[in-house]
């Protein structure tokens, strides 16, 4: 496990939190089986869990925050830890019932226990400062990282101007840094927010980084826990301080 314990973290003020994680479960010897996708929605229809099976491989996604709030305007943070058991019970019961319903007598607890988290999103959302806009922030990130994928949109009420909408910087097998206009994302979801300059920086942890974070114990039971939530927040800060900040400082001092 990476030594993230050395990263200083003020738990009471930490605004970082978990968003969506993806997982898989391999049903050994059942490569001919496929099951339809089933969702577990919250009270307003936002997905808490979505799961399906294709050729003996169960794949799914979990949005823990939708279990306790109607939107993901704020992630599932350390201050939400007291609700972790509620999330675990609801999520695990749904996945277990899905497997039992589709496998019948072939169901074994080992399938659930052998689950593997394949992707994990951790993020923070802040307001832009001064006259900066989300598009300005995305332009800066584009210049800082250089090789990125950028998505643009037409500027409102303009026929010839575009604004940056979202951006992805990829460190292969380790993580992706996704930055985007969160206010626009919430508006797309039908969520009204007072602050129109919300900017989200999301880090999506991938294979190698997940192994180091959880010492290769990437089961749902281990990752969806209070202890692991703190690891996620510490690792987010580690990447922010060791990857994002140095690139920004270098660009600001040497960029032309």
HUJOMO-V659719 format. One record per pair of residues at least 24 apart in sequence whose ideal C-beta (glycine too) atoms are under 10 Angstrom apart, sorted by sequence separation. I is the first residue (numbers start at 1). J is the second residue. D is the distance in whole Angstrom. If there is no record, write none. Layout:
((I,J,D) (I,J,D))
//
This chain:
((31,55,5) (32,56,7) (33,57,9) (42,66,5) (46,70,6) (63,87,10) (64,88,9) (67,91,7) (139,163,9) (140,164,10) (145,169,4) (177,201,7) (178,202,4) (179,203,10) (30,55,9) (31,56,4) (33,58,10) (41,66,8) (42,67,7) (45,70,9) (46,71,7) (62,87,8) (138,163,8) (139,164,6) (142,167,6) (144,169,9) (145,170,9) (177,202,7) (178,203,8) (210,235,10) (213,238,10) (23,49,10) (25,51,9) (27,53,7) (30,56,4) (31,57,8) (40,66,9) (42,68,9) (44,70,5) (46,72,8) (64,90,9) (138,164,4) (141,167,5) (145,171,10) (176,202,8) (177,203,6) (178,204,6) (209,235,7) (20,47,9) (29,56,8) (30,57,9) (40,67,9) (42,69,8) (43,70,7) (44,71,8) (64,91,7) (135,162,9) (136,163,9) (137,164,8) (138,165,7) (140,167,10) (141,168,10) (142,169,9) (149,176,10) (175,202,10) (176,203,7) (177,204,8) (205,232,8) (22,50,10) (23,51,9) (25,53,8) (27,55,9) (28,56,8) (30,58,10) (42,70,6) (62,90,10) (63,91,10) (135,163,4) (136,164,8) (138,166,7) (139,167,9) (141,169,7) (153,181,9) (175,203,5) (176,204,4) (27,56,5) (42,71,10) (62,91,6) (134,163,8) (135,164,5) (138,167,5) (148,177,9) (149,178,10) (150,179,10) (151,180,8) (174,203,10) (175,204,6) (176,205,9) (203,232,9) (209,238,10) (20,50,10) (26,56,7) (27,57,7) (62,92,10) (133,163,8) (134,164,8) (135,165,8) (137,167,9) (174,204,10) (175,205,5) (176,206,7) (205,235,7) (209,239,8) (25,56,10) (26,57,6) (27,58,7) (60,91,10) (133,164,9) (134,165,8) (148,179,9) (153,184,8) (174,205,8) (175,206,6) (205,236,9) (25,57,7) (26,58,8) (62,94,9) (134,166,9) (145,177,8) (171,203,10) (174,206,6) (175,207,10) (203,235,8) (24,57,6) (25,58,4) (26,59,10) (62,95,9) (173,206,6) (174,207,8) (175,208,9) (203,236,5) (24,58,6) (25,59,8) (60,94,10) (145,179,10) (166,200,9) (167,201,10) (168,202,9) (169,203,10) (170,204,9) (172,206,8) (173,207,5) (174,208,5) (175,209,5) (202,236,9) (203,237,10) (205,239,9) (23,58,8) (24,59,5) (25,60,8) (60,95,7) (171,206,8) (172,207,10) (173,208,5) (174,209,5) (175,210,9) (201,236,9) (203,238,10) (23,59,7) (24,60,8) (141,177,8) (166,202,10) (168,204,9) (170,206,9) (172,208,9) (173,209,8) (174,210,9) (203,239,5) (22,59,7) (23,60,6) (58,95,8) (142,179,9) (171,208,9) (173,210,10) (203,240,8) (22,60,7) (23,61,8) (60,98,9) (141,179,5) (171,209,9) (173,211,10) (174,212,9) (21,60,9) (22,61,5) (23,62,7) (48,87,8) (140,179,10) (201,240,8) (21,61,7) (22,62,8) (51,91,10) (58,98,8) (203,243,9) (20,61,6) (21,62,5) (49,90,8) (58,99,7) (138,179,6) (203,244,9) (20,62,7) (21,63,8) (48,90,7) (49,91,6) (137,179,7) (138,180,7) (19,62,10) (20,63,5) (21,64,8) (48,91,7) (49,92,9) (51,94,8) (137,180,10) (138,181,8) (201,244,8) (18,62,9) (19,63,7) (20,64,8) (49,93,10) (50,94,10) (51,95,6) (58,102,9) (137,181,9) (18,63,9) (19,64,8) (20,65,9) (49,94,5) (53,98,9) (58,103,10) (77,122,10) (134,179,8) (18,64,6) (19,65,7) (20,66,9) (48,94,8) (49,95,7) (52,98,9) (53,99,9) (75,121,8) (76,122,10) (134,180,7) (135,181,7) (17,64,9) (18,65,7) (19,66,10) (51,98,5) (75,122,7) (77,124,9) (134,181,4) (17,65,7) (42,90,10) (51,99,9) (75,123,5) (133,181,8) (134,182,8) (49,98,9) (53,102,7) (72,121,9) (74,123,10) (75,124,7) (134,183,7) (40,90,7) (53,103,9) (74,124,10) (75,125,8) (134,184,8) (40,91,8) (51,102,10) (72,123,9) (74,125,7) (20,72,8) (73,125,7) (19,72,6) (40,93,9) (58,111,8) (72,125,9) (122,175,9) (128,181,10) (18,72,10) (40,94,5) (58,112,10) (17,72,9) (19,74,10) (20,75,10) (39,94,9) (40,95,9) (60,115,9) (62,117,9) (120,175,9) (121,176,9) (123,178,8) (125,180,10) (127,182,10) (128,183,10) (19,75,5) (20,76,10) (38,94,8) (119,175,10) (123,179,10) (126,182,9) (127,183,9) (17,74,7) (18,75,6) (19,76,7) (38,95,10) (40,97,10) (58,115,8) (61,118,10) (119,176,9) (121,178,8) (123,180,10) (125,182,5) (17,75,3) (18,76,5) (40,98,9) (60,118,10) (61,119,8) (62,120,10) (63,121,9) (125,183,9) (141,199,10) (15,74,8) (16,75,7) (17,76,5) (18,77,8) (38,97,10) (59,118,8) (123,182,9) (15,75,8) (17,77,3) (18,78,10) (38,98,6) (61,121,10) (125,185,10) (137,197,9) (141,201,9) (175,235,9) (16,77,7) (17,78,7) (125,186,9) (136,197,10) (138,199,8) (175,236,10) (15,77,7) (16,78,8) (17,79,8) (18,80,9) (134,196,9) (137,199,5) (177,239,8) (14,77,7) (15,78,9) (17,80,7) (35,98,8) (38,101,9) (133,196,9) (134,197,6) (136,199,9) (177,240,9) (14,78,5) (15,79,9) (35,99,9) (38,102,9) (133,197,6) (134,198,7) (135,199,10) (137,201,9) (175,239,6) (13,78,10) (14,79,8) (132,197,8) (134,199,5) (174,239,9) (179,244,9) (11,77,10) (12,78,8) (13,79,10) (35,101,9) (36,102,9) (131,197,10) (133,199,9) (134,200,9) (177,243,8) (11,78,5) (12,79,8) (35,102,5) (128,195,9) (130,197,10) (132,199,8) (177,244,7) (10,78,10) (11,79,8) (34,102,10) (35,103,9) (125,193,10) (127,195,5) (128,196,9) (129,197,9) (171,239,9) (175,243,8) (9,78,8) (18,87,10) (33,102,8) (126,195,10) (127,196,9) (128,197,4) (174,243,9) (11,81,9) (25,95,8) (33,103,8) (125,195,9) (127,197,6) (128,198,8) (129,199,10) (177,247,10) (126,197,9) (127,198,6) (128,199,5) (23,95,9) (27,99,9) (126,198,8) (127,199,7) (171,243,8) (30,103,8) (33,106,9) (125,198,6) (126,199,6) (25,99,8) (125,199,7) (126,200,8) (169,243,9) (27,102,10) (124,199,10) (125,200,5) (126,201,8) (169,244,9) (27,103,8) (30,106,7) (124,200,7) (125,201,8) (29,106,9) (123,200,6) (124,201,6) (125,202,9) (123,201,6) (124,202,8) (169,247,9) (27,106,8) (122,201,10) (123,202,4) (124,203,9) (27,107,10) (122,202,7) (123,203,7) (27,108,10) (30,111,9) (121,202,6) (122,203,5) (123,204,9) (28,110,9) (121,203,8) (122,204,8) (28,111,8) (120,203,9) (121,204,5) (122,205,7) (27,111,6) (120,204,7) (121,205,8) (25,110,10) (26,111,8) (119,204,6) (120,205,5) (25,111,6) (28,114,9) (119,205,7) (120,206,8) (25,112,7) (27,114,10) (118,205,10) (119,206,6) (25,113,9) (26,114,7) (117,205,9) (118,206,8) (119,207,9) (25,114,6) (26,115,9) (118,207,7) (120,209,9) (24,114,10) (25,115,5) (26,116,8) (120,210,6) (24,115,7) (25,116,7) (119,210,8) (23,115,5) (24,116,5) (118,210,8) (23,116,6) (24,117,8) (117,210,6) (120,213,8) (22,116,10) (23,117,5) (24,118,6) (116,210,9) (120,214,9) (22,117,7) (23,118,6) (24,119,10) (21,117,6) (22,118,5) (23,119,8) (117,213,10) (21,118,8) (22,119,4) (23,120,9) (117,214,8) (21,119,7) (22,120,8) (120,218,9) (145,243,9) (20,119,8) (21,120,5) (22,121,9) (145,244,9) (20,120,8) (21,121,7) (116,216,10) (117,217,10) (118,218,8) (144,244,8) (19,120,9) (20,121,5) (21,122,9) (116,217,10) (117,218,5) (146,247,9) (18,120,7) (19,121,4) (20,122,10) (116,218,5) (117,219,7) (144,246,10) (145,247,6) (18,121,7) (19,122,7) (20,123,10) (115,218,8) (116,219,7) (117,220,7) (120,223,7) (141,244,8) (144,247,5) (145,248,10) (17,121,10) (18,122,6) (19,123,5) (115,219,5) (116,220,8) (143,247,10) (144,248,5) (17,122,7) (18,123,8) (114,219,7) (115,220,4) (117,222,8) (143,248,10) (144,249,9) (146,251,9) (16,122,6) (17,123,7) (113,219,7) (114,220,10) (115,221,8) (117,223,5) (141,247,9) (144,250,8) (145,251,9) (16,123,7) (17,124,8) (112,219,9) (113,220,9) (115,222,9) (116,223,9) (117,224,8) (122,229,9) (141,248,8) (144,251,5) (15,123,10) (16,124,5) (17,125,10) (112,220,8) (113,221,7) (115,223,9) (120,228,9) (140,248,8) (143,251,6) (144,252,9) (15,124,5) (16,125,10) (73,182,8) (112,221,8) (115,224,10) (122,231,10) (124,233,9) (143,252,10) (14,124,9) (15,125,8) (72,182,9) (73,183,10) (122,232,5) (141,251,10) (15,126,8) (117,228,9) (121,232,9) (122,233,7) (140,251,8) (144,255,8) (73,185,9) (120,232,7) (124,236,7) (140,252,9) (143,255,6) (72,185,9) (73,186,6) (122,235,7) (123,236,8) (124,237,9) (71,185,10) (72,186,9) (122,236,5) (71,186,7) (120,235,9) (122,237,10) (140,255,9) (73,189,9) (124,240,8) (72,189,8) (122,239,9) (71,189,6) (73,191,6) (70,189,10) (71,190,9) (72,191,9) (71,191,5) (73,193,7) (70,191,8) (71,193,9) (73,198,8) (75,200,9) (95,220,8) (73,200,10) (75,202,9) (72,200,10) (92,220,7) (91,220,8) (92,221,8) (88,220,9) (92,224,8) (88,221,8) (91,224,7) (88,224,6) (87,224,7) (88,225,8) (87,225,10) (88,226,10) (84,224,8) (85,225,10) (84,225,7) (85,226,9) (84,226,5) (46,189,8) (84,227,10) (81,225,10) (82,226,9) (84,228,10) (81,226,5) (84,229,7) (44,190,9) (80,226,10) (81,227,10) (44,191,10) (76,224,10) (78,226,9) (81,229,6) (80,229,8) (81,230,8) (78,229,6) (77,229,8) (78,230,7) (76,229,7) (78,232,9) (77,232,10) (78,233,6) (76,232,10) (77,233,8) (75,232,10) (62,220,8) (75,233,10) (60,220,9) (64,224,7) (62,223,9) (75,236,10) (62,224,7) (64,229,9) (19,200,9) (20,202,10) (22,204,9) (19,202,7) (21,204,10) (20,204,9) (21,205,9) (16,201,10) (19,204,9) (16,203,9) (21,210,10) (25,219,10) (23,218,8) (25,220,9) (23,219,9) (21,218,10) (23,220,6) (21,220,8) (23,223,8) (23,224,9) (21,223,7) (21,224,7) (18,223,9) (18,224,9) (2,209,8) (4,212,9) (2,211,9) (3,212,9) (4,213,7) (1,211,9) (2,212,4) (18,228,9) (1,212,6) (2,213,6) (18,229,6) (21,232,9) (1,213,7) (2,214,10) (17,229,8) (1,214,7) (2,215,9) (16,229,10) (1,215,4) (18,232,6) (1,216,9) (17,232,8) (18,233,8) (1,217,9) (14,230,9) (16,232,8) (17,233,7) (16,233,5) (15,233,9) (16,234,9) (18,236,9) (11,230,7) (14,233,5) (16,235,10) (17,236,9) (14,234,9) (16,236,5) (9,230,7) (16,237,7) (11,233,8) (14,236,9) (14,237,8) (7,231,10) (9,233,6) (16,240,9) (5,230,9) (9,234,5) (4,230,9) (5,231,9) (7,233,9) (8,234,9) (4,231,6) (7,234,5) (9,236,10) (4,232,9) (6,234,9) (7,235,8) (9,237,6) (2,231,9) (4,233,9) (5,234,7) (7,236,9) (8,237,8) (9,238,10) (1,231,8) (4,234,4) (7,237,5) (3,234,10) (4,235,5) (7,238,5) (2,234,9) (4,236,9) (6,238,9) (7,239,10) (2,235,7) (4,237,8) (7,240,10) (8,241,10) (4,238,6) (7,241,8) (3,238,9) (4,239,10) (7,242,9) (2,238,7))
//
